[in-house]
């Protein structure tokens, strides 16, 4: 609500961010020339004093909500000082800490290490990040720092050596570059870890415009040169996204912003937020094929929202000040849930979603959360607190376990909050006003402003007086058999089911190679392998004794395929059988499912005689 022009103070803020007052300064030199064969080399030079020293490897990575630092991929660790190789010992309780003694007369310590990126499984940035043609460097994977020192109080001078012919992009300020070498400006460890570098043989940058003095870029890197060559029609919605996001919040807390997009089938796929950039990894043909493009339409808008919600305003339990102290995820239904809603909203406002596709995402979320027997034992609050153990959980029995439901359920809950504000104020205010107030301040350099649950409730009450404490207590803390569908209904729609899937639903099935029959037979099947990935308790599949990890062999006496399975479900409405031959380990069994209702897919249906608030919510705001 209070946009401010930035003039003479910005260079001072930039200098302070790059060179923290009183900070100890180390150096990290990273060599990516062997990244194509999944080997990264780094050499650190750290200031040191004689005597005992404990160095730590970043463990709790911001945005990943868990102790995900890839410590097992750290190899060839060697310490030297004054020409002597030093003996080191890993802490026997804290695996991320290393103890050593700095010899007399030494003033600095050299550390050589290698990283094995993408070797084995890993969550988020610890997963696949390199191919023969590209690499995404996350600095937290190649640094150590003294135990107990806040990340704001320790700075690094970083450099990068690239394979010949590769390009690079990052939000990290640069001192100079020449050919395959880049020297970055000195920055706090906080800023360094918050500024990944996207590199690649095929890399292209698309300017998205300047808003209130800040430049914005869409950077694409891929295994194929053609994948980064996009027509202007595909870039235009991202230009609108930048304007819509800044219109939603009124100010921004970055100097520039970079969408760092990896288009590859050979890396892990996810999005990870940073203050001045986002690390977005999607399939190679995401901008070409309609399926992944629609399914991931709100990925970049979600991650950009995090620059405000998660990076600038951050739950107090996640604002730990270093990378060793455990983070508390109790407010992830705000951090991720509100962001999921606003990312969906912005995707609709800027045209990344059509209105029908936007409704399709809401319908899929509402339908999915309506077949969750795990709601009977685990409240939404616990999915947030336990996020660190739920990320990466298998899909088997996901309906009973409940996963990171604070994303989709957060979308529904914050839609309900939005419609509630509009109702309480007779249309005069909306969640946009809350965003202006809660994420306000002065545009400029990154900083962190922690918040509590009470802060959120107070800010909402200032926009639209109500008992917001009770509102969230009923939806977050309590066991609820029914997901929060009040926002859908207040917006003039209702959750319904049809015998055909929405375009959005089909796109998600295509992206995840999934046959989603949760709303009919009560199961999900891998479209590639025929494996049952999940079975809903109480469903026809469950009553027939089916369970996750069983392998589908035949449908109605013929070798199974996706079309035959879907046809059998559809024809059940006219009396056709649904008989499956399944393999469970080395045992085969034929089962006949008691099901007669045909194909069923969630969608939104208009409520006659009510205004369409979804249309108003998704209406563009930027001029």
N, C-alpha and C positions, 0 to 999 in steps of 0.2 A: 504494500500500500504506500510505501514511501520510496519511490525510485529516486536515485541521486546520480547526478553526473559525476564522473571521476576525472579529475584533472591532475594537479601537481602531486597529490599524495600517493598515487599508484606506484610510481617508481620507488618511493621509499618503502612502501609495503612489500614490493617485490624483492628489494634488497634485504629487508629483514627476514623474509621467508627463506631466501637462498642462503643467508649466512646468520644463523641464530646467534644472538648475543651470548658470549661466554661458552659457546658450544665447543666440545672437543671435536677435532676434525681428523677423519680417517680418509683412506683412499681405497677404492675398489676398481680394478681393471678387469673387464670381462672380455673373453675371447670366444666369439661365436663361430669361428671358422670351421669347427668340427660339429656344429649343431646338426647338420644334415645326417650325421651318423649317431645322433643322440648322445653327444658328449660336449659339455660346456666347461671351460676352464676359467678360473678366477684367481686373482692375487689381491690380497688385502694388505694394506700397510696401516697399522694402528698405533696411535700414541700410547706409550706404556711407561710405567715406573717400575724399578726393581722390586721384587717381592711377589707374593701370591696374587694370582689374577684368575678370575672366572669369566669366561666369555660364553654368551648364549646365542643360540640359533633361533630366529623368530618362530614361535610356536602357534600362537593364536593370531590368525590373519584376519584383519578387518574385512568385513563383508562376507566372510566364509563361515562365521558363527561357530567355530570349533577349532580344536588344536590340530590344524591341517598342514602345518609346515612340513615339507617332505624330507624329514630328517633321515629316513632310510635311503634316500637317493644322494646323500652327501658322502663323497668318497675321497680318497687320496688326501686326507686332511693332514697338513704338516705345518708346524710352527718353528720359526727360526728367529734368533735375535743375536746381534753382534757376531754373525757368522756361525753361530752354534745352533744345532738342531735340538729343540726342547722336547722333553718328555711331557705328555699330557695324559689326563685321565678323565673319562666320562663320569659324571655324577651317577651314583648307583641308584638314585631315586628319580632324578630329573634328567631324562635322556637327552634333553636339548641343551645341557650345560657341560662345559669343558673346563677342567681345572689345570693350571700350570703355574710354574714359577718363572718370573722374568729375572734374568741374571743381573748381577751388579753392573752398573755402567751403561745398561741398555736404555735407550729413550724411545725406541719404537719396536714393534713386533711385526714380522711378516707372516702372513698366513696364506698358504696355497691350498686350494681345494678344487675338486671337480664335482659337477652335478650331472646326474644321469636322468635327464628329462624324459618323461613318458616311458620309463622302464617299469612295467607293472601297472597296477591300477592305482588311481588316486582321485580324490575329490577336488573339484574346482581347479585352481591353478596348479595343483599337484598332479593333475591328469595330463593327457596328451597336449603338448604345446609346440612341437616341432615336426617338420617334414623336410624332405630334401630341398624344398623351395621356400620355406618360411620358418620363422621362430617368433614366439612371444616370450620375452624375458620379463619375469617378475623378480624384482631386485631382492625381495625378502629371501629368495632361494639361494642367494650367493653372498650373504653378508653375515657377520657376527658382530656383537657389540658387548660392552662390559655389563655384567649383571647389575641390576639395580639402577641403571642410568635411564632416565626418561628418553623416549625417542625424539622428543623435541630438543633435547639438550646434547644430542650427538649428531654431528654432521659428516657428510661424505662428499668427497670429490670423486666423481665416477667417470669412467671412460668405457668405450665399447669398440671392439674390433669385429667387423662384419666380413662374411665371405665376399669375394670380389663380385661386383655387379649388383649387390643387394642394396635396397633402399631401407629407410627407417622412418618412424614417426612416433612421437611421444609428447606428453604435456610437460615433461621435465625441461627446464630452461637449458639452453645450449651455449657453451662458451665459444666453441669453434668446431668445425668439421673439415676433413680433407679426405677425399676418396672413401676408403673403407673404414676410416677411423673417426670417432666422434668423442669430443671432450665436453662433458656437461658442466654446468655451473654448480658451484658448491651448494648443497642443499641439506636440510635436516634429514635425519633418518626417516622421520615421519613422511616428508615430502617424497623422498626417494622411493620408499615402499609403496607410496600412493601413486607412483608414476611409471607404469609398465611401458615397455618399448616394443612396438610391433615392427618386425623386420621381414624382408622377403625379396625374392627375385622379381616377383610381379606385385608391385605395390603402387596404388594410385590414390591421390588425395583430391577430394571434391570440396571446394569452399562452400559453406552453407550460409554465409552472411555474418554481418556484424550487428550485435544488439547491445546497446548501452556501452559501447567501447570494447566489447569482448568478441573476438573472432571465434568461429565455429567451423569445424572440418569433419567430413566423413572420410575415413581412411580405410581402404580395402586392400587386403593382401590375400593371395590365393595361390593354389598349386598350378593354376592355369591362367595364362595371360588374358584370355577372353572373359573370364569371370569378373574381372575388375573394370571392364569397359562397359559402362552402363549408359543408357540414353537419359536425357535430361528429365524425361517423364518419371523415371524411377527416383531421381534425386530430389525432385520438387517437393514431395511430401516431407522430406527431412528438413528442408529449408523452412517449411511451415511448422514442423515440430519445434524447431528452435524458437520461433516467434511465439507459438502457443504456450510453450513451457515458461518463457519469460513473462508472458501476459498472465499466466495462472499465478505465479509467485510474486510478480512485481519487481523483484530484485534478483540478482544472482551472486553467488559466492565463489566465483572462479575468475581467473584472469583471461583464460581462453578455454575452449572445450573441444575435445577430440573424441569422436566415436572410432575406436580401433576395432575394426571388424575383420575377423579371420574367416575366410570362405574356404573350407577344406573338409573333406570326408575322412581325413587322417588325424584329426585332433578331437579332443573331448568337446562337447557342445554345451555351452552355458553362457551366462552373462555375469560379469563381476563389476561392481561399481567402484569408481574412484572419484575424487573430488573434481578433477579437471579432465577426466577421460572415462571411458568405459571399455572393458575387455569383453568383446562380444564374439563368440565362436559358434558358427553355424555351418550347415552343409554347404558344399561348394556351389550348388545350383539354387541357393535360396532366393536370389533375385531373378531367377529364370523360371523355375517351376512354381506353379501356383500353390501347391500343397505346403511346402515349407515356408513360402513367403507369407501366406495367410496365418499359418500356425504360429509363426514367430513375429507377426506384424507389430506387436507391442513390446518386443524385447528391448529395442534401443530406447524407446520412450520410458520403459520401466527403469532402466539403468540410469538414464539422465535425471529422472526424478530423484534418484538417490543422491545426487549432488546437493539437493536441498534436504531431503529426508533420509538421514543415515550418515551423511558425511558432515554437513553443516549442523543441523539439529540432529543430535544422536542420543539414543537412550543412555542414561547414566551408567547402566550396567555394561554397556559396550564401549564406553569412553574410558579405557583403562590406562592410557598413557604410555604403555609399552606393549610388547608382544609376548610376554610371559605370564602375566596375570590372567586367570580365567575370566572369560566374559560371561555375563548373565543375559540370557535371551528372553526374559519375561515380557519384554515389550516388542517382540518381533511381530506381533499382530498390528503394531503401528509401523515399525521400521519396514517390514515387508508387506504387510497387509494393506496399509494405506498407499504405499508405493505401487502395489499391484493395481489398486483401483485407479490411481491417478495415471499410471502408465496406460491402462485401458482407455481411460477418458481422453488422454492426449492423442492416442493412436486414432481414435474416432474423430477428434477435432481437426487433426491435420490431414486426414484422408488415407492413413495407412490401413485403416479398417473402413469398409463400407458400413452403413448402419446395420444391415443384415448380418454381416460378419461379427460386428460388435455384440449384437444380441446373441449370436451363436456362442460366443465365448461365455457370456453370462449363463446361458442355458446349460452349457456343458458343465460349468462349475456347480450350478445348483443341482443338476441331476446327479452328478458324481457324489456330492456331499449328502444327498438324500439316501444313498445306499451304503451307509457307513455304520455297521453295527458297533464299531469301536466307539461311537458317540455315547454308548451306554456306560462306558467305564472311564473314558479319557476326555476331560474338558479341553477346549481350545487352548487354554492357558498352559496346560501341560505339554502340548505339542510345541509350544514356543520354548518353554524351559528346557525340554529334552531335545531341542533341535540338533544339537551337536551329535547325538546318537541316532537321530532319524534321517539326517542327510545320508544318502547312499544306502538306505535300507532297501532290501529286496522288495519287488512288487508282490511276492507271494504273501497272501493274507493281508494286503495293505488295507483292505476294508475293515479288518478287525484290529489291526495294529494302529491305524491312523498314522499318516506321515506328517509332512510339514504342511498341514492343512491351513496354517495361518496365512498362506498366500491366497488361495481361492476363497476361503471363508472370510478372509479379510476384505476381499473385493466386495462380497455380498454385504458384509457388515458396514463398510464405509459407504456403499451405495445407499444403505438404509439410513445412515447418519446424514448423508447429503439430502435425501428426500425429507427427512425429519426437519432439518433446518429450513428447507423451503416451505414446509407446511407450517412450522411454528412462526415464521416471519411473513406468511402469506405471499411467498414468492419474492420478497424483497432481498433475501440473502440466500447464500448457498455455501457449499464447502469451499468454493473459490475464495470466499471472504475469510474463512478459517485459514486457508493457505497464505493469504496475504498477511494476516496478523501473526500467525505462528512462525512463519519462515521469513520474517521481515528483517530489517537492519539496513545496512548500507552495502550496495554492490561493491565487490572488490575481491581481494585475495582470500584464499581458503582459511577458514578457522572453524573451531568446533564449539557448539553451544549445547551442552547436555540438557536433557529434559527427563521429567518423571511422568508417571501416569497422572498424577494430580495436575501437572502443568497442561497436559492434553485436555483434561476435563475442564480446567479453568478457562482455557482458550476457547473451547467450544461454547461454554456457558456465556462468554463475553459476546459471542456472535449470535447465539440463540439460547436465551435462558431456559434451562430444563435440568432434569436430574440425570445428567450424563454419567454420573457414577453408577447409578442403578442400571442405566442402559447397557454399559459395558459389563457390569457384574453379571447380568442375565445372559449375555452372549459369550463372554470370555471365560468366566470362572465357573459357570454352572454346567452340569450335564444337560444336554439338550438333544432330544431325539430328532428334532427337525432343524435343518440349517436356517440361518437368518434370511428368510425369503421376503421379509416385510418391505425391503427397498424395491424389489421387483414389483410387488403388488401396488405399493404407493406410487410407483412410476407409471402405472397404467397397464401392467402386463401380468401374466401368470405363467408359472411353469406348467408345461403340457408335454404330451408325447405324441409322436407321429410315426408312420411306418417308413418314412424316409429321413435320412440324416441331413442336418444343415451343412452348408458348405464349410463352415468352420470345423464342425465335428469330423467331416471327411478329411480335412487337411491335417488334423492332429493324428488321425489314424494313419495317414500316409507318412507323416514325418516319423512317427514312432514304430512304424511297421506293425500295427496293432489292429486286431479285429475286436472291437469293443461291443460286447453283447451283455453288458452288465444290467441293462434295463429290460432284457427279455429273458434269456437263459440264465443270466447271472454269472457271467464269466468273461474273461479276456483271454485272447489267443494270439500268440505271435504269428503274424501273417507269413513269416519266412520259415519258421521251424515247426509250427503247429503245436507248440508247447502252451499249456494253460498257464498263464502268468498269474492269474488271480481268480478266485471263486468266491462269490458273495454268500455268506451264511444265510440260510433260510430260502435261498433261491432254488429253482428247479434243478440246476446243476449241482448244488450242494446236497439237496435231498436225494439225488441219484448217486451220491457217494463220490463225486468228483472233487479233486483238490489240485492246488498249484503244483506245477512241475510234471504233471502227467502229460503224455504226448498223444495228440490226436492222430489216429491212423486212418479211420474211415468214417464216412457219413452216409447213413442209410445204405450200407453195403457196398459203397464205392470208395476208392481211395480219396482221401480228404483233399480239398483245396478251399480257398476262401470263398469262391463263388458258390460251391456246393453247400458249404456251411450256411451262408447267408440265405440261399434259396430254401433250404430246409426250414430255417426259422420263419421265413416269410410265408411258406406254404402251410405251416402249422395252423394258421388261422382258418384254413379251409379243410382241416382234418388230416393234413399230412403228418407223417411221423418224424420224430427227431431221435434217431438211433445212432449212437456213437460207439466206435471201437476205440478204446484208449489203451495205452501202454503205460504201466506204472512200474518203473525199474525194468525188470525182466518179465513182468507178468502182464497178460492181456485180459481185457474184460470188455464185454459189450453191455451198454446201458441204454435204456429207453427213457428219455426225459418226458415227464408229464407236463407238457407245455402246449397251449392252444391259442396264444394271443398274438402270434405273428411278430413282425419286426417292431421294435419300439425304440425311439430316439428322442432325447430331450430337445425342446425348443421353447421359445417364448411365444405366447399367444395374447393378443390384445384383450383387455377387459373393456367391454362395451360401456360407453358413457363416461369414461375417465380420460383426463388429459394425458398425452404422451410425454411424460417428463424425461424419458430416455432421450427423446429427440432434442429436448431443450438442453439437457446435460451435455450432449455430444456436439452441440452447435459451436462452430468456431468463434473464438473471442478476440484473437489478434487482429489488428488493423492491417 
